[in-house]
Amino acid sequence: MKPEIQNIYTLFLDTISYSSKTRLLTVNVIEGFVSSETESIEISEGNVMDNVRSIDILDKSRKFKVEFDSPIAWQNVDESFTAFDKAEIINNKGVIQEIKNSEYLKYVRENHGWFEPHQGTAIQYRIWTENDVVDIVTTEEPQIVQVK
C-alpha cells in the first residue's frame, strides 16, 4: 500500500463511482486536518462538550483516488451507525485497512463465493473516513493515486 495515504491522520469521502463497462470501483477521498482551535459544541439539548477540535478540509488537503479493479462487493455505511465486529482481525496500519474474519466477508463468501475458484481468494479492504465506512471485497490490491 502506498505510504503517502497510509500516513494520513484522517480522510473524508468525496465520491464513489462504479463503471460496469470497465468493472472499476473508484473511491475518491480528501485529507482532513484537526483544528488548532478548541470550541464547545452542544451534542444534545443541555449537553455540551467543551474543548473539542473540529476536523476540516483545508486548501493544503491532499486528494487521492483509490481504485479497485473488478470488486466482488462493496458497501458504504454512515460512520455513525457502524457497529464493531469483535471477530475482525484488522491490519491497522493506516486509513486503508485489510480486514480478515469479518461477518461481511463471511456473508459475501457464503452468498457469492463461486468467484473464488475463478478470480482468487477474497480480500476485504476498509476505508474509514470521518463520516463513512467503505468496505470492499476484491481479489486484488487497490491502486492508489494522489490527484492533488
C-alpha positions, 0 to 999 in steps of 0.5 A, a space after each residue: 500500500 502506498 505510504 503517502 495515504 497510509 500516513 494520513 491522520 484522517 480522510 473524508 469521502 468525496 465520491 464513489 463511482 462504479 463503471 460496469 463497462 470497465 468493472 472499476 470501483 473508484 473511491 475518491 477521498 480528501 485529507 482532513 486536518 484537526 483544528 488548532 482551535 478548541 470550541 464547545 459544541 452542544 451534542 444534545 439539548 443541555 449537553 455540551 462538550 467543551 474543548 473539542 477540535 473540529 476536523 476540516 478540509 483545508 486548501 493544503 488537503 491532499 486528494 487521492 483516488 483509490 481504485 479497485 479493479 473488478 470488486 466482488 462487493 462493496 458497501 458504504 455505511 454512515 460512520 455513525 451507525 457502524 457497529 464493531 465486529 469483535 471477530 475482525 482481525 484488522 491490519 491497522 496500519 493506516 486509513 486503508 485497512 485489510 480486514 480478515 474474519 469479518 461477518 461481511 466477508 463471511 456473508 459475501 463468501 457464503 452468498 457469492 463465493 463461486 468467484 473464488 475458484 475463478 478470480 482468487 481468494 477474497 480480500 476485504 479492504 476498509 476505508 474509514 473516513 470521518 463520516 463513512 465506512 467503505 468496505 470492499 471485497 476484491 481479489 486484488 490490491 487497490 491502486 492508489 493515486 494522489 490527484 492533488 
